[in-house]
Amino acid sequence: MSTVNRFEHLRALYMARPVILAPMEDVTDLVFRRLCRGVGADLCVTEFVNVEGLLRGARTALRKIELPPDDQPTVIQIYGSDPARLAEAAEVSAAAGPTAIDINCGCWVPKIAARGAGAGWLRDPGAMVAMAKMVVARLPTMPVTVKTRIGWGPESEMPIVELARRLEEVGVQALTVHCRTAKQGHDGPAVWEWARKAREVVKMPVIVNGDVRSASDAARAIAETACEGVMVGRRAIEHPWVFREARSLLDTGVECAPPTPAERIELCKVHLRANVAARGEKHGVAVTRRHLTGYLKGLPGAAILRQRLVVTESLDGNLSLLDEALARIHNAGTMMEAVA
Ligand SMILES: Cc1cc2nc3c(=O)[nH]c(=O)nc-3n(C[C@H](O)[C@H](O)[C@H](O)COP(=O)(O)O)c2cc1C
């Protein structure tokens, strides 16, 4: 893709009011990105990648920036506390061919923020802007975006508004605002109002994030903030169909039907198989478990099925339990039809 096209491509993505899969460590790997894209995610972001790990060639970091041709559009997110190292790592990541490079300025976890990385940048907004400027200068052919929070906390007037303006000035192409302070972690409500205020002072796209849990939340967040799009994190872990539901509501004004029991069971099977192929049987089955409770929610007999899945380590065992559950649901449905 030519330089101009990369920037235009990103702009076009944001023009279409995207519903974006949030970066989530240990969650938004290639398997989960493919799965979410399959149910409507318009854009995905990798797990955050440690710049030091990447620059010393650590296997985990290199795996995180691997983007096969079907894994597009995907943004690679990096984090670190040293501007020069961030710029260097951004260049390495750009070679993997992402849609953009995103700089994580929002991770509140103490071992990261206390070292000046992630949300640590919010303690010195001027330094964040200077760092972003350095990364942008290093990547003339690749858009650079920033994901951050509204402030460190508990400021009375959040720095995000002034920050948005200054980040745009140094060439940042888009901003995602997780509408909490760093101090809040994941507690308390996300205040979308700050994304609206940031949106008002810039021309670059702004994405609103935090507590978007349904199609109607997505529509409301965009309506209330005038942001270009929404980013969904935790809800996608349990209900990835949120992407197609939001897409449908945003495009047509109509929320699409919830997933059928067959779709729910099929997604469990697809996710299990893909994780086992990527990580081996034991680990693949184990990491998929955290999703299954949500995927199976509302199905008749879901509680018992979950109890059985939790103690079943083999892929075949899990698949058989899921097939049996679907057969039982179909049989029950057929019997109801016969009685009616
Ligand atoms: C398990 C988990 C891992 C996360 N990892 C990252 C990350 O690597 N980079 C990042 O910018 N945010 C990360 N976040 C924050 C999310 O991207 C998002 O900003 C936050 O969860 C709020 O959105 P939500 O209310 O839709 O979940 C993580 C969140 C969770 C729950």
PDBQT file of the ligand as one rigid body, heavy atoms in Angstrom, charges set to zero:
ROOT
HETATM    1  C1  LIG A 401      -8.036  -8.237  30.094  1.00  0.00    +0.000 C 
HETATM    2  C2  LIG A 401      -7.793  -6.826  29.594  1.00  0.00    +0.000 A 
HETATM    3  C3  LIG A 401      -6.607  -6.525  28.970  1.00  0.00    +0.000 A 
HETATM    4  C4  LIG A 401      -6.371  -5.226  28.487  1.00  0.00    +0.000 A 
HETATM    5  N1  LIG A 401      -5.238  -4.975  27.798  1.00  0.00    +0.000 NA
HETATM    6  C5  LIG A 401      -5.062  -3.752  27.207  1.00  0.00    +0.000 A 
HETATM    7  C6  LIG A 401      -3.961  -3.502  26.327  1.00  0.00    +0.000 A 
HETATM    8  O1  LIG A 401      -3.129  -4.369  26.063  1.00  0.00    +0.000 OA
HETATM    9  N2  LIG A 401      -3.873  -2.250  25.774  1.00  0.00    +0.000 N 
HETATM   10  C7  LIG A 401      -4.805  -1.260  26.026  1.00  0.00    +0.000 A 
HETATM   11  O2  LIG A 401      -4.690  -0.160  25.490  1.00  0.00    +0.000 OA
HETATM   12  N3  LIG A 401      -5.844  -1.485  26.833  1.00  0.00    +0.000 NA
HETATM   13  C8  LIG A 401      -6.012  -2.704  27.405  1.00  0.00    +0.000 A 
HETATM   14  N4  LIG A 401      -7.136  -2.943  28.148  1.00  0.00    +0.000 N 
HETATM   15  C9  LIG A 401      -8.166  -1.896  28.276  1.00  0.00    +0.000 C 
HETATM   16  C10 LIG A 401      -9.217  -2.029  27.155  1.00  0.00    +0.000 C 
HETATM   17  O3  LIG A 401      -8.634  -1.867  25.874  1.00  0.00    +0.000 OA
HETATM   18  C11 LIG A 401     -10.340  -0.987  27.318  1.00  0.00    +0.000 C 
HETATM   19  O4  LIG A 401      -9.785   0.290  27.219  1.00  0.00    +0.000 OA
HETATM   20  C12 LIG A 401     -11.050  -1.125  28.668  1.00  0.00    +0.000 C 
HETATM   21  O5  LIG A 401     -11.336  -2.463  28.989  1.00  0.00    +0.000 OA
HETATM   22  C13 LIG A 401     -12.369  -0.312  28.653  1.00  0.00    +0.000 C 
HETATM   23  O6  LIG A 401     -13.234  -0.770  27.646  1.00  0.00    +0.000 OA
HETATM   24  P1  LIG A 401     -14.486  -1.768  27.967  1.00  0.00    +0.000 P 
HETATM   25  O7  LIG A 401     -15.324  -1.090  29.023  1.00  0.00    +0.000 OA
HETATM   26  O8  LIG A 401     -15.187  -1.903  26.656  1.00  0.00    +0.000 OA
HETATM   27  O9  LIG A 401     -13.889  -3.062  28.471  1.00  0.00    +0.000 OA
HETATM   28  C14 LIG A 401      -7.354  -4.219  28.679  1.00  0.00    +0.000 A 
HETATM   29  C15 LIG A 401      -8.543  -4.533  29.334  1.00  0.00    +0.000 A 
HETATM   30  C16 LIG A 401      -8.771  -5.816  29.789  1.00  0.00    +0.000 A 
HETATM   31  C17 LIG A 401     -10.078  -6.117  30.471  1.00  0.00    +0.000 C 
ENDROOT
TORSDOF 0
